[in-house]
């Protein structure tokens, strides 16, 4: 918490210092404020959100096959807005905000000739056995929501390296937050059994990371003409903060919350199970790459661009509760998530 507050105070101080520099600058024809807007069709990748692992060919015994059931993601709009000030010598200050929010759903049944092993939630230990770990054949229905945001403030300088080529570097502060929420339910039986809802478990998983740190970036631009250029940039942020992960499994079906007459088997009175892990001393990195084609209009007072961006978040999106006690599905560690996609942008100088 102290680290989070320090990061936000430092970020605010950088922005105020930049504003002070703007106020004291002399007026030149080339200097001025600028505003930029980016809209991207972004896809989260490497999320590895496995909700179940099925094993078919068990009854009757045939060639057996294992399949991982996980949430798939499509593209969703994300946006970035920023402003800054540039001096005639090539120095500039910039502040920006980026945000992403998307959700996806997966629903289905396990194989009729096998099992479906649950992948979310710690198993429930009751009377020397684990419950809420598998379905026969099983049913699942889950929704995942991913939110991410980033706030940056930086000082940069550009330098002409020739008639058509320029380089720019920048240093600054960055705050970033990642949040992932999965919620849904498992059932021991499938939708076609006629008993869906009798042996049902509500399952949730939450991962949240929040970090602050420093960002260094470089960008190269090549001008093909007065109205068209291509640029590419790379940035690396070193960050520290905390990560919190939680998971729960709660029996909600008529037959696993108590013995009732319509149950096709033995009724149970199962407790719930949950786990919460916090790590306040984690570090992470964010690496950003983008490439753009830019059209310069009205003596470069306006710019329109199309491009591609790739941002890899390491450490912050860690899932700390994977393969917890009572969960018999081995899952590989998930420590990074990528946001990538095509974008369009506009810049206004005034």
C-alpha positions in Angstrom: 0.0 0.0 0.0 2.8 2.4 0.9 4.6 1.6 -2.3 1.4 2.1 -4.3 0.9 5.6 -2.8 4.6 6.5 -3.4 4.3 5.5 -7.0 1.2 7.7 -7.6 2.7 10.6 -5.7 5.9 10.3 -7.8 3.8 10.1 -11.0 1.9 13.2 -10.0 5.1 15.1 -9.2 6.6 14.3 -12.6 3.5 15.6 -14.3 3.6 18.8 -12.2 7.3 19.3 -13.0 6.5 18.9 -16.7 3.7 21.5 -16.4 6.1 23.9 -14.7 8.6 23.5 -17.5 5.8 24.3 -20.0 4.8 27.4 -18.2 8.3 28.9 -18.2 9.1 28.1 -21.8 9.5 30.9 -24.4 7.3 30.9 -27.5 8.7 29.7 -30.7 6.9 29.0 -33.9 7.8 25.3 -33.8 6.8 24.7 -30.2 3.4 23.9 -28.9 1.0 21.5 -27.3 -0.1 18.3 -28.8 -3.0 15.8 -28.2 -3.0 12.2 -29.4 -5.7 9.5 -29.5 -5.2 5.8 -30.3 -7.9 3.2 -30.9 -6.9 -0.4 -31.2 -8.5 -3.8 -31.7 -6.6 -5.6 -29.0 -6.5 -9.3 -28.2 -5.3 -10.7 -24.8 -2.9 -13.6 -25.4 -1.1 -16.2 -23.2 -3.9 -16.0 -20.7 -4.0 -19.8 -20.4 -7.3 -19.8 -18.7 -8.0 -23.5 -18.4 -11.4 -24.3 -16.9 -11.4 -28.1 -17.4 -9.4 -31.0 -18.7 -11.3 -33.8 -20.3 -10.3 -37.5 -20.7 -12.3 -39.4 -23.3 -12.1 -43.1 -24.3 -12.5 -44.3 -20.7 -15.8 -46.2 -20.7 -15.8 -48.3 -22.8 -12.0 -48.3 -22.9 -10.6 -47.2 -26.2 -7.8 -45.0 -27.4 -7.9 -42.2 -24.7 -7.5 -38.6 -25.5 -6.8 -35.6 -23.2 -8.1 -32.1 -24.1 -7.7 -28.8 -22.3 -10.8 -26.6 -22.2 -9.9 -23.0 -22.0 -11.4 -19.6 -22.6 -10.7 -18.1 -26.1 -10.4 -14.4 -26.8 -11.2 -12.2 -29.7 -10.3 -8.6 -30.4 -11.9 -5.8 -28.4 -11.5 -2.1 -28.6 -8.9 -0.5 -26.4 -8.0 3.2 -26.2 -5.1 5.5 -25.3 -5.3 9.3 -24.8 -2.4 11.6 -24.1 -1.1 15.1 -24.3 2.2 16.9 -24.1 4.3 19.9 -25.0 7.3 20.1 -27.4 10.1 22.7 -27.5 11.9 23.7 -30.7 15.1 22.0 -29.6 13.4 18.6 -29.7 12.6 18.3 -26.0 9.1 17.3 -24.9 7.0 16.1 -22.0 4.1 13.6 -22.4 1.4 12.2 -20.1 -1.0 9.4 -21.3 -3.6 6.9 -20.1 -4.4 3.4 -21.7 -7.3 1.2 -20.9 -8.5 -2.3 -21.9 -11.7 -4.2 -20.8 -13.1 -7.4 -22.4 -15.0 -10.6 -21.4 -15.4 -14.0 -22.9 -17.5 -17.1 -22.2 -17.0 -20.9 -22.5 -19.8 -23.5 -21.9 -20.1 -27.2 -22.6 -20.2 -30.8 -21.4 -17.6 -33.4 -20.7 -17.2 -36.5 -23.0 -19.9 -39.1 -22.8 -17.2 -41.8 -22.7 -15.0 -40.3 -20.0 -14.4 -37.7 -17.3 -14.1 -34.0 -16.9 -11.6 -32.8 -14.3 -12.2 -29.3 -12.8 -9.4 -26.8 -13.1 -10.7 -23.9 -11.0 -11.2 -23.9 -7.2 -9.5 -25.9 -4.5 -11.1 -29.3 -4.0 -13.4 -29.8 -1.0 -12.0 -32.3 1.5 -14.8 -34.1 3.3 -15.0 -37.5 5.0 -11.5 -38.6 3.8 -12.3 -37.8 0.1 -12.1 -34.8 -2.2 -15.2 -33.5 -3.8 -15.7 -30.9 -6.5 -12.8 -32.2 -8.5 -14.3 -34.0 -11.5 -17.6 -34.6 -13.4 -18.9 -37.8 -15.0 -19.3 -36.7 -17.7 -19.6 -33.2 -16.3 -20.7 -29.7 -17.4 -19.1 -26.3 -17.2 -20.2 -22.7 -17.8 -17.7 -19.8 -17.2 -17.2 -16.1 -18.0 -13.9 -14.4 -17.8 -13.3 -10.6 -17.6 -9.9 -9.0 -18.1 -9.2 -5.3 -17.3 -5.9 -3.5 -17.6 -4.8 0.1 -17.4 -1.6 2.1 -17.6 -0.7 5.7 -16.7 2.5 7.3 -17.9 4.4 10.5 -17.6 7.8 11.0 -19.4 10.4 13.4 -20.7 11.8 12.8 -24.2 14.1 14.3 -26.8 14.3 13.8 -30.5 17.3 14.4 -32.7 17.7 14.5 -36.5 20.2 12.0 -37.7 20.0 13.0 -41.3 17.7 14.6 -43.8 15.1 11.8 -43.6 15.9 9.9 -40.3 15.4 10.8 -36.7 15.7 9.1 -33.3 13.8 9.8 -30.1 14.4 8.6 -26.5 12.4 9.1 -23.4 12.4 8.4 -19.7 9.5 8.5 -17.3 7.3 6.9 -14.6 4.6 4.3 -15.2 1.7 2.9 -13.1 -0.1 -0.2 -14.3 -2.9 -2.5 -13.1 -4.1 -5.9 -14.3 -7.3 -7.6 -13.1 -8.7 -11.0 -14.1 -12.0 -12.5 -12.9 -13.4 -15.9 -13.8 -16.8 -17.0 -12.5 -19.2 -19.8 -13.3 -20.1 -23.3 -12.2 -19.3 -27.0 -12.6 -21.7 -29.9 -12.5 -21.0 -33.5 -11.9 -23.5 -34.5 -14.6 -24.2 -33.1 -18.1 -26.9 -31.0 -19.6 -28.6 -34.0 -21.2 -28.8 -36.1 -18.0 -32.0 -34.5 -16.7 -30.2 -33.9 -13.4 -28.2 -30.7 -14.2 -28.1 -28.6 -11.1 -28.3 -31.5 -8.6 -24.5 -31.7 -8.0 -23.4 -28.2 -8.8 -20.4 -26.1 -7.6 -20.0 -22.4 -8.1 -16.4 -21.6 -8.8 -14.5 -18.3 -9.0 -10.9 -17.2 -9.6 -9.4 -13.7 -9.3 -6.0 -12.3 -10.0 -5.0 -8.7 -9.5 -1.6 -7.0 -9.9 -0.7 -3.4 -9.4 2.8 -2.0 -9.9 4.7 1.3 -10.3 8.1 1.8 -11.9 10.3 3.5 -14.5 10.0 3.4 -18.3 12.7 3.8 -20.9 11.8 4.1 -24.6 13.4 4.7 -28.0 11.8 5.4 -31.4 13.1 5.7 -34.9 11.4 7.6 -37.7 12.1 7.6 -41.4 10.5 10.2 -43.6 9.8 9.1 -47.2 8.3 12.6 -48.0 6.9 15.6 -46.3 3.6 13.9 -45.9 4.5 10.3 -45.2 6.8 8.5 -42.7 7.2 5.2 -40.9 8.2 4.8 -37.3 8.9 2.0 -34.8 9.4 2.1 -31.1 10.5 -0.1 -28.2 10.0 0.5 -24.5 10.8 -1.4 -21.4 9.3 -0.7 -17.9 10.8 -2.0 -14.7 8.1 -2.2 -12.0 7.5 -3.2 -8.4 4.2 -3.8 -6.6 1.9 -6.5 -5.3 -0.1 -9.4 -6.7 -3.2 -11.0 -5.1 -4.8 -14.3 -6.2 -7.9 -16.0 -4.9 -10.0 -19.0 -5.8 -13.1 -20.6 -4.3 -15.4 -23.6 -4.8 -18.9 -23.5 -3.2 -21.5 -26.4 -3.4 -24.8 -24.9 -4.6 -26.6 -28.0 -6.0 -29.6 -29.6 -4.3 -27.7 -32.8 -3.7 -24.4 -31.5 -2.5 -25.8 -29.1 0.0 -28.0 -31.7 1.8 -29.7 -35.1 1.4 -33.0 -34.6 -0.5 -35.3 -37.3 -1.9 -34.9 -36.5 -5.7 -31.1 -37.0 -5.7 -30.0 -39.8 -8.1 -27.3 -40.8 -5.6 -26.3 -40.1 -2.0 -27.0 -36.6 -0.8 -24.1 -34.7 0.8 -23.8 -31.7 3.0 -20.5 -30.3 1.7 -18.6 -27.2 3.0 -17.1 -24.6 0.7 -13.4 -24.2 0.1 -11.3 -21.1 -0.7 -7.8 -19.9 -1.0 -6.3 -16.4 -1.0 -2.6 -15.6 -1.6 -1.0 -12.2 -1.5 2.6 -11.3 -2.4 3.5 -7.7 -1.8 7.1 -7.9 -2.9 6.9 -8.8 -6.5 8.6 -7.3 -9.5 7.6 -7.2 -13.1 8.3 -5.8 -16.5 6.3 -4.4 -19.4 7.9 -4.5 -22.9 6.2 -2.6 -25.6 6.8 -2.6 -29.4 4.9 -0.8 -32.1 5.3 0.1 -35.8 3.3 2.7 -37.6 2.7 4.3 -41.0 2.0 8.0 -40.6 0.5 10.7 -42.8 1.4 14.3 -42.0 -1.2 16.8 -42.9 -1.5 20.7 -42.9 2.2 21.3 -42.4 2.3 18.5 -39.8 -0.3 20.1 -37.6 -2.3 16.9 -37.9 -1.2 13.3 -38.2 -3.1 10.1 -39.0 -1.5 6.7 -38.5 -2.2 3.0 -38.8 0.0 0.4 -37.1 0.5 -2.7 -34.9 1.3 -2.9 -31.2 2.5 -5.7 -29.0 2.7 -5.3 -25.2 4.0 -8.1 -22.9 3.2 -7.8 -19.2 5.4 -10.0 -17.0 4.9 -10.7 -13.3 1.9 -8.5 -12.8 -0.7 -11.0 -14.2 0.7 -14.0 -12.2 -1.8 -16.6 -11.1 -0.7 -17.7 -7.7 -3.4 -20.3 -7.0 -2.8 -22.8 -9.8 -2.8 -26.5 -9.0 -3.8 -26.0 -5.4 -4.4 -28.8 -2.9 -7.3 -30.9 -3.9 -7.2 -29.8 -7.6 -5.9 -32.8 -9.6 -5.4 -30.9 -12.9 -1.7 -30.0 -13.4 -1.4 -26.5 -14.9 1.7 -24.8 -16.2 2.5 -21.5 -14.5 1.0 -18.4 -15.9 3.2 -15.3 -15.3 2.6 -13.1 -18.3 -0.2 -11.8 -20.6 0.2 -10.1 -24.0 -2.0 -7.4 -25.4 -1.6 -7.0 -29.2 -3.5 -5.8 -32.2 -3.8 -3.3 -35.0 -4.5 0.4 -34.2 -5.3 3.7 -35.7 -4.2 7.1 -34.3 -4.5 10.8 -34.7 -2.3 13.6 -33.4 -3.3 17.3 -33.2 -0.7 20.0 -32.7 -1.8 23.5 -31.6 
